[in-house]
Amino acid sequence: MTQYDYDLFVIGAGSGGVRAARMASGRGIRVAIAEERYLGGTCVNVGCVPKKLFVYASQFKDQFNAAAGFGWTVGKLTFNWTSLLANKNQEIERLHTVYYNLLQKSGVSIINGRANLLDAHTVAVGGTEYSAERILIATGGWPSVPDIPGKQHIVTSNAMFFLEHLPKRIVIVGGGYIAVEFAGILHGLGVKTTICHRGDKLLRGFDEDIRDFLTDEMTKKGIHILLNTDIETIERSGDCFSARLIDGGKVSTDLVMYATGRTPNSTGFGLETLGVELDTEGAIKVNSDYQTNVPSIYALGDVTNRMNLTPVAIAEGMALVNQLYANQPRPVDYDNIPTAVFSQPTIGTVGLTETQAREKYPDIDIYKTSFTPMKNTLSGMDEKTLMKMVVVRSSDRVVGIHMVGPDAPEIIQGMAVAIRAGATKSVFDSTIGIHPTAAEEFVTLREAAQNSP
């Protein structure tokens, strides 16, 4: 008999923690999981799932307006924010039940409350101590806001899913995917939306053509984008707020939302006392086996700040369990991980950006096209699609594919399989397209752009 209460104690019931707990328990490992907030973590509660539901809600206005071009007559449009929140909450509650049942059926002990590490093998929750051979930290991240005058007036993405009233005006500070997604959501729901970003372009780290194209499309829709600026102070002015910019200008708004990054949730539960190493941003340092400098303590997902995506945390959880309890080391391959931004229009991307490819290879060809989607020829919507392919000329291998437009994430998922399989441009060229679709453009790109060296 082991000297411990559990073989594996997981702290954090988000995507990565739940997957690791279920897989380990399914292999006969005695597992407990502790969660102080809600099952499913950020993704289910204040991230991917409710955000996508809000994106759907915000797209209907354009769809109703587009219907006239196809012969439909739509009556007076009204929107009820309270109804959307209630339906969203009902779906999240359903998912809570799903997660609870999955864990319970897997034999995982579910412990509600904040976990604190007492030593390398002991966790305390609600006054009860539990011992474990191994402890897995999967506590995710949390939105961060700068310490500026008026900070108390700021809301983050977490609060946006529970607003009692939809504002008439909003200023969103930040230029990452959360900022552009919420800008699209709120604009689509009728809110006068302004993005304030200190950088010179939105979506740092994405392909330059994608960044420029999305900014143009968002601007065309009526979203006001302020670049190379920031907010110095926020003051309440009656029922609204006044945000003073670094150039001295002011913006009046009903709500100020910050989407300026997320901080690893690594403090306040005993890691410091145990001497678990953190990096300068507060992320838990781990080796290739997700092990910290304290041998019995492991970490994965957003709290390690490697690649903060739900499917990555899930893959890491699976890899860890396979390595520890199945003697099947299957490390996660972090190359060519597809990503999506549910902006409006949406973004799908996989592989290297053009800049990254030119830094890595001496001979790059770029294929790209921009066009009006077929639906918009009758809808009257002034929204275009951009597709781009990055190819190494000497090997003919496709190393990057990027898209902005309707269904981009759905299309890029399949493209990611092709890139991971090492598909060449010739393979794409020899593939027969599905007509009429936007996706067929990726197999009909024939001429490289003029700017290829």
C-alpha positions as CSV (number, residue, x, y, z in Angstrom):
1,M,0.0,0.0,0.0
2,T,1.2,3.5,-0.8
3,Q,1.8,5.9,2.1
4,Y,-0.3,8.6,0.3
5,D,-4.0,9.3,0.2
6,Y,-3.8,9.8,-3.6
7,D,-1.3,9.0,-6.4
8,L,-2.1,12.2,-8.2
9,F,-3.6,15.4,-6.8
10,V,-4.7,17.9,-9.4
11,I,-5.1,21.6,-8.5
12,G,-7.4,23.3,-11.1
13,A,-10.3,21.7,-12.9
14,G,-9.8,23.4,-16.2
15,S,-9.3,21.7,-19.6
16,G,-5.8,20.4,-18.9
17,G,-6.4,19.4,-15.3
18,V,-9.6,17.6,-16.0
19,R,-8.1,15.6,-18.9
20,A,-5.1,14.6,-16.9
21,A,-7.3,13.6,-13.9
22,R,-9.7,11.5,-16.0
23,M,-7.0,9.8,-18.0
24,A,-5.0,8.9,-14.9
25,S,-8.0,7.6,-13.0
26,G,-9.0,5.5,-16.0
27,R,-5.6,3.8,-15.7
28,G,-6.3,2.8,-12.1
29,I,-4.5,5.7,-10.5
30,R,-6.0,7.2,-7.4
31,V,-6.8,10.8,-8.3
32,A,-8.3,13.9,-6.6
33,I,-9.0,17.2,-8.2
34,A,-9.5,20.5,-6.4
35,E,-11.3,23.5,-7.8
36,E,-12.2,26.7,-6.0
37,R,-14.4,28.4,-8.7
38,Y,-16.0,26.4,-11.4
39,L,-15.5,23.2,-13.3
40,G,-14.2,23.7,-16.8
41,G,-11.9,26.6,-16.0
42,T,-11.6,29.7,-18.1
43,C,-12.6,28.1,-21.4
44,V,-16.0,26.8,-20.3
45,N,-16.9,29.7,-18.0
46,V,-15.3,33.0,-19.1
47,G,-13.5,32.1,-22.3
48,C,-13.9,30.0,-25.4
49,V,-17.4,28.7,-24.9
50,P,-19.4,31.8,-23.8
51,K,-17.3,34.0,-26.1
52,K,-18.3,31.8,-29.2
53,L,-21.9,32.0,-28.1
54,F,-21.6,35.8,-27.9
55,V,-20.0,35.8,-31.4
56,Y,-22.9,33.9,-32.8
57,A,-25.4,36.4,-31.2
58,S,-23.5,39.4,-32.6
59,Q,-23.6,38.1,-36.2
60,F,-27.4,37.9,-36.6
61,K,-27.8,41.6,-37.3
62,D,-25.7,41.4,-40.4
63,Q,-27.4,38.2,-41.4
64,F,-30.8,39.7,-41.1
65,N,-29.7,42.7,-43.1
66,A,-28.2,40.5,-45.7
67,A,-31.4,38.5,-46.1
68,A,-33.0,41.2,-48.3
69,G,-30.6,40.5,-51.1
70,F,-31.9,36.9,-51.2
71,G,-35.6,37.8,-51.3
72,W,-36.4,37.7,-47.6
73,T,-38.2,40.5,-45.7
74,V,-37.3,40.7,-42.1
75,G,-39.3,42.7,-39.6
76,K,-38.2,45.1,-36.9
77,L,-35.1,43.9,-35.2
78,T,-34.8,43.9,-31.4
79,F,-32.2,42.4,-29.1
80,N,-32.5,41.3,-25.5
81,W,-29.2,41.2,-23.6
82,T,-30.8,39.6,-20.5
83,S,-32.2,36.8,-22.6
84,L,-28.8,36.1,-24.1
85,L,-27.2,36.0,-20.7
86,A,-29.8,33.7,-19.3
87,N,-29.5,31.2,-22.2
88,K,-25.7,31.4,-22.0
89,N,-25.8,30.7,-18.3
90,Q,-28.0,27.7,-18.8
91,E,-25.6,26.2,-21.3
92,I,-22.7,26.8,-19.0
93,E,-24.6,25.0,-16.2
94,R,-25.2,22.1,-18.5
95,L,-21.5,21.9,-19.2
96,H,-20.7,22.0,-15.5
97,T,-22.9,18.9,-15.1
98,V,-21.1,17.2,-18.0
99,Y,-17.7,17.9,-16.4
100,Y,-18.9,16.7,-13.0
101,N,-20.3,13.5,-14.4
102,L,-17.2,12.8,-16.5
103,L,-15.0,13.2,-13.5
104,Q,-17.2,11.2,-11.2
105,K,-17.7,8.3,-13.7
106,S,-13.9,8.2,-14.1
107,G,-13.5,7.7,-10.4
108,V,-11.9,11.0,-9.7
109,S,-12.5,12.5,-6.2
110,I,-13.8,16.1,-6.7
111,I,-12.9,18.5,-3.9
112,N,-14.4,22.0,-3.8
113,G,-12.3,24.8,-2.4
114,R,-9.0,26.6,-2.6
115,A,-6.0,24.3,-2.4
116,N,-2.9,25.2,-0.6
117,L,0.4,23.4,-0.8
118,L,1.8,22.6,2.7
119,D,4.8,20.6,1.4
120,A,5.9,18.7,-1.7
121,H,3.4,15.9,-1.0
122,T,0.6,17.6,1.0
123,V,-2.4,19.8,0.0
124,A,-4.9,21.4,2.3
125,V,-8.4,22.3,1.1
126,G,-11.0,23.7,3.5
127,G,-9.1,22.6,6.6
128,T,-8.6,19.0,5.4
129,E,-5.2,17.8,4.5
130,Y,-4.5,15.3,1.6
131,S,-1.3,13.6,0.8
132,A,-0.3,12.7,-2.7
133,E,2.7,11.1,-4.4
134,R,2.5,13.7,-7.2
135,I,0.8,17.1,-7.4
136,L,-0.2,18.7,-10.7
137,I,-0.7,22.4,-10.9
138,A,-3.2,23.4,-13.7
139,T,-4.5,26.7,-12.4
140,G,-4.5,28.6,-15.6
141,G,-4.3,32.4,-15.9
142,W,-6.2,35.5,-14.9
143,P,-6.7,38.8,-16.7
144,S,-4.3,41.5,-15.7
145,V,-4.8,45.3,-15.7
146,P,-2.2,48.1,-15.3
147,D,-2.0,50.1,-12.1
148,I,-3.3,53.4,-13.3
149,P,-5.5,56.1,-11.7
150,G,-9.1,54.9,-12.0
151,K,-8.2,51.3,-12.1
152,Q,-11.2,50.5,-10.0
153,H,-13.4,51.4,-12.9
154,I,-11.9,48.8,-15.3
155,V,-13.6,45.6,-16.2
156,T,-11.9,42.6,-17.8
157,S,-13.2,39.9,-20.2
158,N,-14.3,37.9,-17.1
159,A,-16.9,40.5,-16.2
160,M,-18.2,40.9,-19.8
161,F,-20.0,37.6,-19.5
162,F,-22.1,38.8,-16.6
163,L,-22.9,42.4,-17.3
164,E,-26.3,43.4,-16.0
165,H,-26.8,45.9,-18.9
166,L,-25.2,46.3,-22.3
167,P,-23.4,49.6,-22.6
168,K,-24.2,52.1,-25.4
169,R,-20.4,52.9,-25.7
170,I,-17.3,51.0,-24.8
171,V,-13.6,51.5,-25.0
172,I,-11.6,48.3,-25.2
173,V,-7.9,48.6,-24.3
174,G,-5.6,46.1,-26.0
175,G,-4.7,44.8,-29.4
176,G,-4.7,41.0,-28.9
177,Y,-7.3,38.4,-29.8
178,I,-9.5,39.0,-26.8
179,A,-9.7,42.7,-27.7
180,V,-10.6,42.2,-31.3
181,E,-13.1,39.4,-30.5
182,F,-15.0,41.5,-28.0
183,A,-14.9,44.5,-30.3
184,G,-16.6,42.5,-32.9
185,I,-19.1,41.1,-30.4
186,L,-20.1,44.4,-28.9
187,H,-20.2,46.3,-32.3
188,G,-22.5,43.5,-33.6
189,L,-24.8,44.0,-30.7
190,G,-25.1,47.7,-31.4
191,V,-22.5,49.1,-29.0
192,K,-20.4,52.0,-30.2
193,T,-17.0,50.4,-30.0
194,T,-13.5,51.9,-29.7
195,I,-10.3,50.0,-29.5
196,C,-7.3,51.7,-27.9
197,H,-4.0,50.0,-28.4
198,R,-0.5,51.2,-27.6
199,G,1.1,49.3,-30.5
200,D,1.1,50.3,-34.2
201,K,-0.9,47.3,-35.3
202,L,-3.4,44.8,-33.8
203,L,-2.6,41.1,-33.2
204,R,1.1,41.1,-32.6
205,G,2.7,37.8,-33.7
206,F,0.2,37.2,-36.5
207,D,1.1,37.5,-40.2
208,E,1.5,41.1,-41.3
209,D,-1.1,40.8,-44.1
210,I,-3.6,39.3,-41.7
211,R,-3.1,42.1,-39.2
212,D,-3.5,44.8,-41.8
213,F,-6.5,43.1,-43.5
214,L,-8.4,42.6,-40.3
215,T,-7.9,46.2,-39.2
216,D,-9.3,47.4,-42.5
217,E,-12.3,45.2,-42.3
218,M,-13.1,46.1,-38.7
219,T,-12.7,49.8,-39.6
220,K,-15.1,49.4,-42.5
221,K,-17.7,47.9,-40.1
222,G,-17.5,51.1,-38.0
223,I,-15.2,50.0,-35.2
224,H,-13.0,53.0,-34.1
225,I,-9.4,51.9,-33.8
226,L,-6.9,54.1,-32.0
227,L,-3.3,52.9,-32.4
228,N,-0.1,54.1,-30.9
229,T,-1.9,55.4,-27.8
230,D,-2.9,54.4,-24.3
231,I,-5.0,55.5,-21.4
232,E,-3.4,57.5,-18.6
233,T,-6.3,57.9,-16.2
234,I,-10.0,56.9,-16.0
235,E,-12.4,59.2,-14.2
236,R,-16.1,58.8,-13.5
237,S,-18.2,61.5,-15.0
238,G,-21.8,61.2,-13.9
239,D,-23.2,57.9,-15.2
240,C,-20.2,57.4,-17.6
241,F,-16.5,57.5,-17.7
242,S,-13.8,59.8,-19.2
243,A,-10.6,58.1,-20.3
244,R,-7.7,60.5,-20.8
245,L,-5.2,59.4,-23.4
246,I,-1.4,59.9,-23.4
247,D,-1.7,62.5,-26.1
248,G,-4.0,64.6,-23.9
249,G,-7.2,63.6,-25.7
250,K,-10.3,62.3,-23.9
251,V,-12.8,59.6,-24.8
252,S,-16.2,59.5,-23.1
253,T,-17.6,56.0,-22.6
254,D,-20.0,53.9,-20.6
255,L,-17.6,51.1,-20.0
256,V,-13.8,50.6,-20.1
257,M,-12.7,47.0,-20.7
258,Y,-9.0,46.0,-20.5
259,A,-7.7,43.1,-22.6
260,T,-4.0,43.7,-22.0
261,G,-2.9,40.2,-21.2
262,R,-3.3,37.4,-18.7
263,T,-1.1,36.5,-15.8
264,P,-0.3,32.9,-14.8
265,N,-2.3,32.0,-11.7
266,S,0.7,30.9,-9.7
267,T,0.6,32.8,-6.5
268,G,-1.1,32.6,-3.2
269,F,-1.3,28.8,-2.7
270,G,2.1,27.8,-1.5
271,L,4.4,27.5,-4.4
272,E,6.7,30.3,-3.1
273,T,7.1,28.5,0.3
274,L,8.0,25.3,-1.5
275,G,10.6,27.1,-3.6
276,V,8.9,26.2,-6.9
277,E,10.7,28.3,-9.6
278,L,8.7,30.9,-11.5
279,D,9.9,33.0,-14.4
280,T,9.8,36.8,-14.5
281,E,6.1,36.8,-15.6
282,G,5.0,34.5,-12.8
283,A,4.8,31.3,-15.0
284,I,5.8,28.0,-13.4
285,K,9.0,26.7,-14.9
286,V,8.8,23.1,-16.1
287,N,11.1,20.8,-18.0
288,S,10.1,18.9,-21.1
289,D,8.2,16.4,-18.9
290,Y,6.2,19.2,-17.2
291,Q,8.1,18.7,-14.0
292,T,9.1,21.6,-11.8
293,N,12.3,21.9,-9.8
294,V,10.4,20.2,-7.0
295,P,10.4,16.6,-8.4
296,S,6.9,15.6,-7.1
297,I,5.2,18.8,-8.5
298,Y,4.2,19.2,-12.1
299,A,2.5,21.9,-14.0
300,L,0.8,22.4,-17.4
301,G,-1.5,24.7,-19.4
302,D,-1.7,28.5,-19.1
303,V,0.0,28.6,-15.7
304,T,3.2,27.6,-17.5
305,N,2.7,30.3,-20.2
306,R,4.0,28.2,-23.0
307,M,1.2,28.2,-25.6
308,N,-2.1,29.3,-24.0
309,L,-4.7,27.4,-25.9
310,T,-7.3,25.0,-24.5
311,P,-6.4,22.1,-26.9
312,V,-2.7,22.5,-26.0
313,A,-3.5,22.2,-22.3
314,I,-5.5,19.0,-23.1
315,A,-2.7,17.6,-25.1
316,E,-0.2,18.3,-22.3
317,G,-2.5,16.6,-19.8
318,M,-2.6,13.5,-22.0
319,A,1.1,13.6,-22.6
320,L,1.9,13.8,-18.9
321,V,-0.4,10.9,-18.0
322,N,1.0,8.7,-20.8
323,Q,4.5,9.4,-19.6
324,L,3.9,8.9,-15.9
325,Y,1.5,6.0,-15.8
326,A,1.6,4.2,-19.2
327,N,5.4,4.3,-20.0
328,Q,4.4,5.9,-23.3
329,P,6.4,9.1,-23.7
330,R,4.6,11.1,-26.4
331,P,5.7,14.7,-26.1
332,V,3.5,17.5,-27.4
333,D,4.7,18.9,-30.7
334,Y,4.4,22.7,-30.4
335,D,5.1,23.3,-34.1
336,N,2.3,24.0,-36.5
337,I,-0.4,24.3,-33.9
338,P,-3.5,25.9,-35.7
339,T,-5.1,28.9,-34.0
340,A,-8.2,30.9,-34.6
341,V,-9.4,34.4,-33.7
342,F,-13.2,34.8,-33.6
343,S,-13.0,38.3,-34.8
344,Q,-15.4,39.5,-37.4
345,P,-14.4,38.5,-40.0
346,T,-12.7,35.4,-38.4
347,I,-9.1,34.4,-38.6
348,G,-7.6,30.9,-39.0
349,T,-3.9,30.4,-39.2
350,V,-1.4,27.6,-39.0
351,G,2.4,27.4,-39.5
352,L,4.9,30.2,-40.1
353,T,4.1,33.8,-40.8
354,E,5.8,35.3,-43.9
355,T,8.3,37.1,-41.6
356,Q,9.1,33.9,-39.7
357,A,9.5,31.9,-42.9
358,R,11.9,34.5,-44.4
359,E,14.0,34.4,-41.3
360,K,14.2,30.6,-41.4
361,Y,14.5,29.9,-45.2
362,P,16.3,31.8,-48.0
363,D,13.8,31.0,-50.7
364,I,10.1,31.8,-49.9
365,D,7.2,32.1,-52.3
366,I,4.0,33.8,-51.2
367,Y,0.7,33.0,-52.7
368,K,-2.3,35.1,-51.8
369,T,-5.7,36.2,-52.9
370,S,-8.4,38.6,-51.7
371,F,-12.0,38.4,-53.0
372,T,-15.6,39.0,-52.2
373,P,-17.2,35.9,-50.8
374,M,-20.0,34.6,-53.0
375,K,-22.7,35.2,-50.4
376,N,-21.8,38.9,-50.3
377,T,-22.5,39.3,-54.1
378,L,-26.2,39.4,-53.2
379,S,-26.0,40.3,-49.5
380,G,-24.7,43.9,-50.0
381,M,-22.2,43.3,-47.2
382,D,-18.9,45.0,-47.9
383,E,-16.7,42.3,-46.4
384,K,-13.8,40.5,-48.2
385,T,-11.8,37.4,-47.6
386,L,-8.0,37.0,-47.6
387,M,-6.1,33.8,-48.1
388,K,-2.4,33.4,-48.0
389,M,0.1,30.5,-48.4
390,V,3.8,30.4,-47.5
391,V,5.9,28.0,-49.5
392,V,9.6,27.1,-49.4
393,R,10.6,27.2,-53.1
394,S,13.4,24.7,-53.0
395,S,11.4,21.9,-51.3
396,D,8.0,23.0,-52.5
397,R,6.8,22.5,-48.9
398,V,3.9,24.6,-47.6
399,V,5.0,26.0,-44.2
400,G,2.2,28.5,-43.5
401,I,-1.4,29.1,-44.3
402,H,-3.4,32.1,-43.1
403,M,-7.0,33.2,-43.7
404,V,-9.4,36.0,-42.8
405,G,-13.0,35.5,-43.7
406,P,-16.1,33.5,-43.1
407,D,-15.5,30.0,-41.7
408,A,-11.7,30.5,-41.6
409,P,-11.2,28.4,-38.4
410,E,-13.2,25.5,-39.9
411,I,-11.2,25.6,-43.1
412,I,-7.8,26.0,-41.5
413,Q,-8.3,22.9,-39.3
414,G,-8.1,20.8,-42.4
415,M,-5.2,22.8,-43.7
416,A,-3.3,22.1,-40.4
417,V,-3.5,18.3,-41.1
418,A,-2.0,18.9,-44.5
419,I,0.9,21.0,-43.1
420,R,1.7,18.5,-40.4
421,A,1.7,15.8,-43.0
422,G,4.3,17.8,-45.0
423,A,2.1,18.6,-47.9
424,T,3.8,20.4,-50.8
425,K,2.4,23.1,-53.1
426,S,2.2,20.4,-55.8
427,V,-0.1,18.4,-53.6
428,F,-2.3,21.3,-53.1
429,D,-2.3,22.1,-56.9
430,S,-3.2,18.5,-57.7
431,T,-6.1,18.4,-55.3
432,I,-9.5,19.0,-56.9
433,G,-11.4,21.7,-55.2
434,I,-15.0,21.7,-53.9
435,H,-17.0,24.2,-56.0
436,P,-18.3,26.7,-55.2
437,T,-16.5,27.2,-51.9
438,A,-14.0,29.7,-50.5
439,A,-11.8,26.8,-49.5
440,E,-11.2,25.7,-53.1
441,E,-9.1,28.9,-53.5
442,F,-6.3,27.2,-51.5
443,V,-5.9,24.5,-54.3
444,T,-6.2,27.0,-57.2
445,L,-3.4,29.5,-56.1
446,R,-1.1,29.4,-59.2
447,E,1.1,32.5,-59.3
448,A,3.4,33.6,-56.5
449,A,3.2,37.2,-55.4
450,Q,5.6,39.7,-57.0
451,N,7.4,40.5,-53.8
452,S,8.9,37.0,-53.5
453,P,12.7,37.2,-53.9
